[in-house]
Amino acid sequence: MKEKSYSQRRACALAGIDPRVYRRRSARPADTELRTRMKELASERRRFGYRRLHILLKREG
C-alpha cells in the first residue's frame, strides 16, 4: 500500500482478501510463557504430537 500508494480497499481487492480481515486485531492473549514452554518440550521430545505435549503441560500445571 505504501510503495504503490494504493488505498486499503484497492490493495485488499488485489490481494483477494476482505478489508475487515486486514483490519481485524486478535483478541487472544499472548501466552508467551506457555508458548515458550511448549517449544521447549517439543524440541526435547521431537516425536511427541500436540496431544502428548498437552498432557505434559497439564501435568506441570
CYANA upper distance limits for C-alpha pairs under 8 A (distance plus 0.5 A):
  1 MET  CA      5 SER  CA      5.69
  1 MET  CA      6 TYR  CA      5.26
  1 MET  CA      7 SER  CA      6.97
  1 MET  CA      8 GLN  CA      7.26
  1 MET  CA     11 ALA  CA      6.67
  2 LYS  CA      6 TYR  CA      7.42
  6 TYR  CA     10 ARG  CA      6.55
  6 TYR  CA     11 ALA  CA      6.42
  7 SER  CA     11 ALA  CA      6.64
  8 GLN  CA     12 CYS  CA      6.60
  8 GLN  CA     19 PRO  CA      7.74
  9 ARG  CA     13 ALA  CA      6.68
  9 ARG  CA     19 PRO  CA      6.78
 10 ARG  CA     14 LEU  CA      6.75
 11 ALA  CA     15 ALA  CA      6.70
 12 CYS  CA     16 GLY  CA      6.40
 12 CYS  CA     17 ILE  CA      5.76
 12 CYS  CA     18 ASP  CA      6.75
 12 CYS  CA     19 PRO  CA      6.34
 12 CYS  CA     22 TYR  CA      8.11
 13 ALA  CA     17 ILE  CA      6.74
 13 ALA  CA     18 ASP  CA      7.78
 17 ILE  CA     21 VAL  CA      7.43
 17 ILE  CA     22 TYR  CA      7.94
 18 ASP  CA     22 TYR  CA      7.29
 19 PRO  CA     23 ARG  CA      6.79
 20 ARG  CA     24 ARG  CA      6.45
 31 ASP  CA     35 ARG  CA      6.69
 32 THR  CA     36 THR  CA      6.62
 33 GLU  CA     37 ARG  CA      6.69
 34 LEU  CA     38 MET  CA      6.56
 35 ARG  CA     39 LYS  CA      6.70
 36 THR  CA     40 GLU  CA      6.72
 37 ARG  CA     41 LEU  CA      6.72
 38 MET  CA     42 ALA  CA      6.58
 38 MET  CA     53 LEU  CA      7.69
 38 MET  CA     57 LEU  CA      8.12
 39 LYS  CA     43 SER  CA      6.60
 40 GLU  CA     44 GLU  CA      6.75
 41 LEU  CA     45 ARG  CA      6.51
 41 LEU  CA     53 LEU  CA      7.56
 42 ALA  CA     46 ARG  CA      5.93
 42 ALA  CA     48 PHE  CA      7.43
 42 ALA  CA     53 LEU  CA      7.73
 48 PHE  CA     52 ARG  CA      6.32
 48 PHE  CA     53 LEU  CA      6.94
 49 GLY  CA     53 LEU  CA      6.78
 50 TYR  CA     54 HIS  CA      6.49
 51 ARG  CA     55 ILE  CA      6.97
 52 ARG  CA     56 LEU  CA      6.87
 53 LEU  CA     57 LEU  CA      6.68
 54 HIS  CA     58 LYS  CA      6.63
 55 ILE  CA     59 ARG  CA      6.80
 56 LEU  CA     60 GLU  CA      6.99
 57 LEU  CA     61 GLY  CA      6.83
